[in-house]
Amino acid sequence: QYVGYATIDGDIVISDTVEQSLTENQCVTLHFTRSLPQVETLAASSVTNLSAILHGRITGTGGSSIIACGFYYGTSEDNLSQNVIANITDNEFSYEFTGLTTGTTYYYKAYATNSENAGYGEVRLFTTGGSLNGHDFVDLGLPSGTLWATCNVGALTPEENGSYFSWGETEEKALYQLETYKYWINLAACKFIGMDISGTEYDVARAQWGGTWRMPTEMEFRELIDKCVWTNVIVNGKEAFEVVGPNGNSILMNLSGYIIDDSIRHEGTIGHFWLSTAEDNLVESPTHSDSKARLGYIGKKPTILRHQYKYIGCSVRPVSY
């Protein structure tokens, strides 16, 4: 295979690929054509309630000098009618948006133009921070678009433990025991209230916060683990985890422990966060499968526990869209 290079109007242009065997001193005809720029739309960063920084990258000039680059954007994926021009440095460019609306989803795509026309990157989105029903959330830039609350149910600040709930119950109580669990039947079983209670009448986040708030599913907590960077930090004297999303935004997950009977256990060491998903298959204890559910566990590293007794009091970190 052979390609040629030529300078045309001051631009270096690459020829089409020639696939043939050549002998010494043999001539070959090369065809030089210009094309559109190749552009990549990158994830937004530093997303706040009122601002965000958009990023783009030029991966190919199309054989012509880049004349301009920037972003088209809007609040509808089908109507990216507004555009801004950005400054380019080493084939990458960015633009800081200010004066945005809180709690709003914005769609955007990067573009670059040369003498031929404009090339575009894929459409991406971000959601400005804000509040729903008086409770703050953060857009971490997750692929699912899930918005995570900044606090647990019952907490006023991220480092506070907040309230503790048995799975499927929507109120706190004095004792967390099998016998005090609302849906307890006997040692072998509990009343079946669903395999996934997110957004149902049994969802404490929906009951306490209203609107579109709900308990996270197992898949959503798994995404939080897999797509974010977890770092152990100390905030106001309390150990916690800072969880940084793909777009650079973060939430704080505290180590609130859990309650059995009337005492909090392992506070400051581990965090137990109820998920909306019930346990469906317990090899270790098949007779107790109706009495257990899954939770997000935060210890030395975050993971998902597949079986925890539903009567235990655990924290809840709501999500929304």
HELIX and SHEET records of a PDB file:
HELIX    1   1 LEU A  178  THR A  180  5                                   3    
HELIX    2   2 VAL A  204  TRP A  209  1                                   6    
HELIX    3   3 GLU A  218  LYS A  227  1                                  10    
HELIX    4   4 PRO A  286  SER A  291  5                                   6    
SHEET    1   A 2 TYR A   5  ILE A   8  0                                        
SHEET    2   A 2 ASP A  11  ILE A  14 -1                                        
SHEET    1   B 4 GLN A  38  SER A  45  0                                        
SHEET    2   B 4 ALA A  52  GLY A  60 -1                                        
SHEET    3   B 4 GLU A  92  PHE A  97 -1                                        
SHEET    4   B 4 ASN A  87  THR A  89 -1                                        
SHEET    1   C 4 GLN A  82  ILE A  85  0                                        
SHEET    2   C 4 ALA A  68  GLY A  74 -1                                        
SHEET    3   C 4 THR A 105  THR A 113 -1                                        
SHEET    4   C 4 ALA A 118  TYR A 120 -1                                        
SHEET    1   D 4 GLN A  82  ILE A  85  0                                        
SHEET    2   D 4 ALA A  68  GLY A  74 -1                                        
SHEET    3   D 4 THR A 105  THR A 113 -1                                        
SHEET    4   D 4 ARG A 124  THR A 127 -1                                        
SHEET    1   E 4 GLY A 130  LEU A 132  0                                        
SHEET    2   E 4 HIS A 135  ASP A 139 -1                                        
SHEET    3   E 4 LEU A 147  ALA A 149 -1                                        
SHEET    4   E 4 VAL A 319  SER A 320 -1                                        
SHEET    1   F 2 TRP A 184  ASN A 186  0                                        
SHEET    2   F 2 ALA A 189  CYS A 190 -1                                        
SHEET    1   G 3 VAL A 229  VAL A 235  0                                        
SHEET    2   G 3 LYS A 238  VAL A 244 -1                                        
SHEET    3   G 3 SER A 250  ASN A 254 -1                                        
SHEET    1   H 2 TYR A 258  ILE A 260  0                                        
SHEET    2   H 2 SER A 263  ARG A 265 -1                                        
SHEET    1   I 3 GLY A 271  ALA A 278  0                                        
SHEET    2   I 3 LYS A 292  ILE A 298 -1                                        
SHEET    3   I 3 PRO A 302  TYR A 309 -1                                        
END                                                                             
